[in-house]
Amino acid sequence: MKLRDRALDASSVGIVIADARLPDMPLIYINPAFEKITGYSPTEVLGYNCRFLQGKKTKQVDVDRLRKAISLGEDCTVTLMNYRKDGTPFWNELTISPIYDERDRLTHFIGVQSDVSARIRAEAALRLEKNKSEGLLLNILPKSIVTKLKQDPSAIAEHFESVTILFADIVGFTPLSTRLTPFELVKLLNQIFSKFDRLVEKYEVEKIKTIGDAYMVAGGLPIPTQNHAEAIANMALEMQEAISEFQKEIGERFQIRIGMNTGSVVAGVIGIKKFIYDLWGDAVNVASRMESSGVPGKIQVSDRTYEILKDKYRFESRGEIEVKGKGKMTTYWLVDRVQ
């Protein structure tokens, strides 16, 4: 008995014993570690139920789990927000175990308590950093690709039969560099591209990348959709409107040249550093040519995109043009939605 008592007194975890035969299950024993953790002395707590440790932020769901285990006479472990005598909170990992007599009657509960506040804070800090890292990764790669990379960090490549790609280039932006400071130039470009990014969210398409003052976006991936051509067309028209607004705001003359094409691509992530979700295929090359062979202030689309959208949007025929690497192609100007 003396060895047992010395062991309980020497324990670094709080130990309490409650009398289950009495109505309110009062405490009949606490060890020195309980005093150290909670600040309560034996004379202040013996004869009372240990609910005095609970407070405003103690979650009721955990208290209910504890009470249910007590009513059933079962073991239970919970982590509770408890409060010391001086009012300071701490996270209490509490394990209760029933004690039965020789006639299998429940007589007492023994509770083992540990102050796990440091562990809880460390876990919270780890979750916060993980969420920050996750947020940064989701700013670089599509959510579905992030999930796949977590499962298998090897190269990811997927074939998409039908997507619509848009390339946009700000015409007249380079001459601005002679009149604006580098900081002012980057600030303006950031404002423009941030507006485009909001359009990406609005139309639920995928921003692929920016290259200098060029912007690339695609619809219909990494999750296939049926209306990708319409989504990209709507975004292209709003991009024109956004540039017009910027011109009025800053009093500078520049325009946007946009090209669109629809077709099959391979999309994925390659390499082991500075990941980027990118697209490959002839459809990408044609979309790029639609932009580079276009006219400032206009949206040039391929005949394939035109065929998909012709009943819902207004177009002007440009006719046949010579496209680098493709020869002659019939293209169209996207003008507006059909009212």
C-alpha positions as CSV (number, residue, x, y, z in Angstrom):
1,M,0.0,0.0,0.0
2,K,2.8,2.4,0.9
3,L,4.6,1.7,-2.4
4,R,1.3,2.3,-4.3
5,D,0.7,5.6,-2.5
6,R,4.3,6.7,-3.1
7,A,3.9,5.8,-6.8
8,L,0.6,7.8,-7.1
9,D,2.2,10.8,-5.3
10,A,5.3,10.6,-7.6
11,S,3.3,10.4,-10.8
12,S,3.7,13.3,-13.3
13,V,0.1,13.0,-14.4
14,G,-2.9,14.1,-12.4
15,I,-4.8,11.2,-10.7
16,V,-8.2,11.5,-9.1
17,I,-10.6,9.0,-7.6
18,A,-14.3,9.7,-7.5
19,D,-16.9,7.7,-5.4
20,A,-19.4,6.3,-7.9
21,R,-21.7,5.2,-5.0
22,L,-22.6,8.7,-4.0
23,P,-25.1,10.8,-6.1
24,D,-22.7,13.5,-7.3
25,M,-19.6,11.3,-7.6
26,P,-17.4,13.5,-5.3
27,L,-13.7,13.3,-5.4
28,I,-12.1,11.3,-2.6
29,Y,-8.5,11.5,-3.7
30,I,-6.2,13.8,-5.8
31,N,-2.5,13.4,-6.1
32,P,0.2,16.2,-6.0
33,A,0.4,16.4,-9.9
34,F,-3.3,17.3,-10.0
35,E,-2.7,20.1,-7.6
36,K,0.2,21.3,-9.8
37,I,-1.8,21.1,-13.0
38,T,-5.0,22.8,-11.7
39,G,-3.8,24.9,-8.8
40,Y,-6.5,23.4,-6.5
41,S,-5.5,21.9,-3.1
42,P,-7.1,18.8,-1.6
43,T,-9.1,20.8,0.9
44,E,-10.7,22.8,-2.0
45,V,-11.8,19.9,-4.1
46,L,-12.3,16.8,-2.0
47,G,-16.0,16.1,-1.6
48,Y,-16.9,17.9,-4.8
49,N,-17.6,16.7,-8.4
50,C,-14.7,17.7,-10.7
51,R,-16.9,19.6,-13.1
52,F,-15.5,22.7,-11.4
53,L,-12.7,22.5,-14.0
54,Q,-15.2,23.2,-16.8
55,G,-15.8,26.7,-18.2
56,K,-17.3,28.6,-21.1
57,K,-15.1,27.1,-23.8
58,T,-15.4,23.5,-22.6
59,K,-17.2,21.7,-25.5
60,Q,-20.5,20.2,-24.5
61,V,-20.1,17.4,-27.0
62,D,-17.0,16.1,-25.2
63,V,-18.7,16.6,-21.8
64,D,-21.6,14.5,-23.1
65,R,-19.3,11.7,-24.2
66,L,-17.7,11.7,-20.7
67,R,-21.1,11.6,-19.0
68,K,-22.4,8.8,-21.2
69,A,-19.3,6.7,-20.4
70,I,-19.8,7.3,-16.7
71,S,-23.5,6.3,-16.9
72,L,-22.5,3.1,-18.7
73,G,-19.6,2.4,-16.4
74,E,-17.1,2.3,-19.3
75,D,-13.6,3.6,-20.1
76,C,-13.4,6.9,-21.9
77,T,-10.7,9.3,-23.1
78,V,-11.6,13.0,-24.0
79,T,-9.6,16.1,-24.4
80,L,-11.3,19.0,-22.7
81,M,-10.7,22.7,-22.4
82,N,-10.5,23.1,-18.7
83,Y,-9.6,26.0,-16.3
84,R,-7.2,26.3,-13.4
85,K,-8.0,27.9,-10.1
86,D,-6.6,31.2,-11.4
87,G,-8.9,31.1,-14.4
88,T,-6.2,30.3,-17.0
89,P,-7.3,27.7,-19.6
90,F,-5.5,24.4,-20.4
91,W,-6.1,21.4,-22.5
92,N,-6.8,18.4,-20.3
93,E,-6.5,14.9,-21.8
94,L,-8.6,12.9,-19.4
95,T,-9.0,9.1,-19.2
96,I,-11.5,7.6,-16.8
97,S,-11.7,4.0,-15.9
98,P,-14.4,2.3,-13.8
99,I,-13.6,0.2,-10.7
100,Y,-15.8,-2.7,-9.8
101,D,-15.9,-4.6,-6.5
102,E,-15.9,-8.4,-6.1
103,R,-19.7,-8.5,-6.7
104,D,-19.2,-6.6,-10.0
105,R,-20.7,-3.4,-8.6
106,L,-19.4,-0.1,-9.8
107,T,-17.9,1.7,-6.8
108,H,-15.4,4.2,-8.1
109,F,-13.9,5.9,-11.2
110,I,-10.2,6.7,-11.5
111,G,-9.3,9.6,-13.7
112,V,-5.8,10.2,-15.2
113,Q,-5.3,13.8,-16.4
114,S,-2.5,15.4,-18.5
115,D,-1.9,19.0,-19.4
116,V,-1.5,18.6,-23.2
117,S,-1.7,22.4,-24.0
118,A,1.7,22.4,-25.6
119,R,0.8,19.5,-27.9
120,I,-2.5,21.1,-28.9
121,R,-0.8,24.4,-29.7
122,A,1.9,22.6,-31.7
123,E,-0.8,20.7,-33.7
124,A,-2.7,23.9,-34.3
125,A,0.5,25.6,-35.6
126,L,1.2,22.7,-37.8
127,R,-2.3,22.7,-39.2
128,L,-1.9,26.5,-39.9
129,E,1.3,26.0,-41.7
130,K,-0.1,23.1,-43.6
131,N,-3.1,25.2,-44.7
132,K,-0.8,28.0,-45.8
133,S,1.3,25.5,-47.9
134,E,-1.9,24.0,-49.3
135,G,-3.2,27.5,-50.2
136,L,0.1,28.4,-52.0
137,L,0.0,25.1,-53.9
138,L,-3.6,25.6,-54.9
139,N,-2.6,29.0,-56.3
140,I,-0.1,27.2,-58.6
141,L,-1.9,24.0,-59.5
142,P,-5.6,22.9,-59.9
143,K,-7.1,21.3,-56.9
144,S,-7.5,17.9,-58.6
145,I,-3.9,17.9,-59.7
146,V,-2.7,18.7,-56.2
147,T,-4.7,15.7,-54.9
148,K,-3.1,13.5,-57.6
149,L,0.4,14.7,-56.8
150,K,-0.1,13.9,-53.1
151,Q,-1.0,10.3,-54.1
152,D,1.7,9.9,-56.7
153,P,4.4,12.6,-57.1
154,S,5.5,11.2,-60.6
155,A,4.6,13.1,-63.8
156,I,0.9,13.7,-64.4
157,A,-0.4,13.7,-68.0
158,E,-4.0,13.6,-69.1
159,H,-5.7,13.7,-72.5
160,F,-8.7,16.0,-73.0
161,E,-10.7,15.6,-76.2
162,S,-12.3,19.0,-76.2
163,V,-11.1,22.2,-74.5
164,T,-11.0,25.8,-75.4
165,I,-7.8,27.8,-75.1
166,L,-7.4,31.5,-74.9
167,F,-4.2,33.6,-75.4
168,A,-4.2,37.3,-74.7
169,D,-1.5,39.9,-75.2
170,I,-1.6,43.5,-74.1
171,V,-0.6,45.6,-77.1
172,G,1.0,48.9,-76.4
173,F,2.2,47.8,-73.0
174,T,5.9,47.7,-73.9
175,P,6.0,51.4,-74.9
176,L,4.6,52.2,-71.4
177,S,7.8,51.0,-70.0
178,T,9.5,54.1,-71.3
179,R,7.2,56.4,-69.4
180,L,6.5,54.4,-66.2
181,T,8.9,53.3,-63.5
182,P,9.4,49.5,-63.2
183,F,7.4,49.6,-60.0
184,E,4.5,51.4,-61.7
185,L,4.6,49.1,-64.7
186,V,4.4,45.9,-62.5
187,K,1.7,47.4,-60.4
188,L,-0.4,48.1,-63.4
189,L,0.1,44.7,-64.9
190,N,-0.8,43.2,-61.5
191,Q,-4.0,45.1,-61.5
192,I,-4.9,44.0,-65.0
193,F,-4.1,40.3,-64.4
194,S,-5.9,40.3,-61.0
195,K,-9.0,41.4,-62.8
196,F,-8.5,38.6,-65.3
197,D,-8.0,36.2,-62.4
198,R,-11.4,37.2,-61.0
199,L,-12.9,36.4,-64.3
200,V,-11.3,33.0,-64.2
201,E,-13.1,32.3,-61.0
202,K,-16.4,33.8,-62.3
203,Y,-16.4,31.5,-65.4
204,E,-14.8,28.5,-63.6
205,V,-12.0,28.1,-66.1
206,E,-8.4,27.4,-65.5
207,K,-5.6,30.0,-65.6
208,I,-2.6,28.2,-67.1
209,K,0.2,30.9,-66.9
210,T,1.4,34.4,-67.7
211,I,4.4,35.1,-69.8
212,G,5.4,38.7,-69.5
213,D,2.3,40.7,-70.5
214,A,0.6,37.7,-72.1
215,Y,-2.1,35.6,-70.4
216,M,-3.2,32.0,-71.1
217,V,-6.4,30.4,-69.9
218,A,-8.3,27.2,-70.8
219,G,-11.8,25.9,-70.3
220,G,-12.9,22.2,-70.0
221,L,-10.0,21.0,-67.8
222,P,-8.8,19.5,-65.5
223,I,-12.5,18.7,-64.9
224,P,-14.2,18.3,-68.3
225,T,-17.2,20.6,-68.9
226,Q,-19.7,20.9,-71.8
227,N,-19.8,24.7,-72.0
228,H,-16.1,25.5,-72.0
229,A,-16.2,27.4,-75.3
230,E,-19.0,29.7,-74.0
231,A,-17.2,30.3,-70.7
232,I,-14.0,31.3,-72.5
233,A,-15.9,33.5,-75.0
234,N,-17.7,35.3,-72.2
235,M,-14.4,35.8,-70.4
236,A,-12.8,37.1,-73.6
237,L,-15.5,39.7,-74.0
238,E,-15.2,40.8,-70.4
239,M,-11.4,41.0,-70.7
240,Q,-12.0,43.6,-73.5
241,E,-14.3,45.6,-71.3
242,A,-11.8,45.5,-68.4
243,I,-9.0,46.9,-70.6
244,S,-11.3,49.7,-71.8
245,E,-12.0,50.6,-68.1
246,F,-8.3,50.6,-67.3
247,Q,-7.5,52.9,-70.3
248,K,-10.1,55.4,-68.9
249,E,-8.8,55.2,-65.4
250,I,-5.1,55.7,-66.1
251,G,-5.3,57.7,-69.3
252,E,-3.0,55.5,-71.2
253,R,-3.5,54.0,-74.7
254,F,-3.2,50.2,-74.9
255,Q,-5.4,47.4,-76.1
256,I,-5.7,43.6,-75.8
257,R,-5.3,41.1,-78.6
258,I,-7.1,37.8,-78.0
259,G,-7.0,34.5,-79.8
260,M,-9.2,31.4,-79.2
261,N,-9.2,27.8,-80.4
262,T,-10.9,24.6,-79.5
263,G,-9.4,21.1,-79.7
264,S,-7.8,18.2,-78.0
265,V,-4.8,18.6,-75.7
266,V,-2.5,16.8,-73.3
267,A,-2.4,18.6,-69.9
268,G,-0.2,17.8,-67.0
269,V,2.7,18.6,-64.7
270,I,6.3,17.6,-65.5
271,G,9.6,18.0,-63.7
272,I,10.5,18.1,-60.0
273,K,11.0,21.8,-59.4
274,K,8.8,24.9,-59.8
275,F,5.7,22.9,-60.9
276,I,3.4,24.3,-63.5
277,Y,0.3,22.9,-65.0
278,D,0.7,23.2,-68.7
279,L,-0.9,22.2,-72.0
280,W,0.6,20.6,-75.1
281,G,-0.8,19.9,-78.6
282,D,-1.7,21.4,-81.9
283,A,-4.8,23.0,-80.4
284,V,-2.5,25.1,-78.2
285,N,-0.4,26.1,-81.1
286,V,-3.4,27.2,-83.1
287,A,-4.8,29.3,-80.2
288,S,-1.4,31.0,-79.9
289,R,-1.4,31.7,-83.6
290,M,-5.0,33.1,-83.3
291,E,-3.6,35.7,-80.9
292,S,-0.4,36.5,-82.6
293,S,-2.0,37.0,-86.1
294,G,-4.9,38.9,-84.7
295,V,-5.6,42.6,-84.4
296,P,-5.4,44.8,-81.3
297,G,-8.9,45.3,-79.7
298,K,-10.3,42.2,-81.4
299,I,-10.9,38.5,-80.5
300,Q,-9.9,36.1,-83.3
301,V,-11.3,32.6,-83.2
302,S,-10.6,29.5,-85.3
303,D,-13.3,27.9,-87.5
304,R,-13.6,25.1,-85.0
305,T,-14.5,27.5,-82.1
306,Y,-16.8,29.4,-84.5
307,E,-18.8,26.3,-85.3
308,I,-19.4,25.7,-81.6
309,L,-20.5,29.2,-80.8
310,K,-22.0,30.6,-84.0
311,D,-25.6,30.3,-82.8
312,K,-25.1,32.0,-79.5
313,Y,-22.6,34.8,-80.4
314,R,-22.2,37.4,-83.1
315,F,-19.2,37.0,-85.4
316,E,-17.7,38.8,-88.3
317,S,-15.9,36.7,-90.9
318,R,-12.2,37.6,-91.5
319,G,-11.9,35.2,-94.3
320,E,-8.7,33.2,-95.1
321,I,-5.4,34.3,-93.6
322,E,-1.9,32.9,-93.7
323,V,-1.1,31.3,-90.3
324,K,2.5,30.6,-89.5
325,G,3.1,26.8,-89.5
326,K,-0.5,26.1,-90.5
327,G,-1.0,27.6,-94.0
328,K,-4.2,29.3,-94.9
329,M,-7.0,29.2,-92.3
330,T,-10.5,30.7,-92.2
331,T,-11.0,32.7,-89.0
332,Y,-13.6,34.9,-87.4
333,W,-13.9,37.9,-85.1
334,L,-15.9,37.3,-82.0
335,V,-18.0,40.5,-81.6
336,D,-20.6,40.0,-78.9
337,R,-23.3,37.7,-77.4
338,V,-26.5,37.2,-79.3
339,Q,-29.0,39.4,-77.5
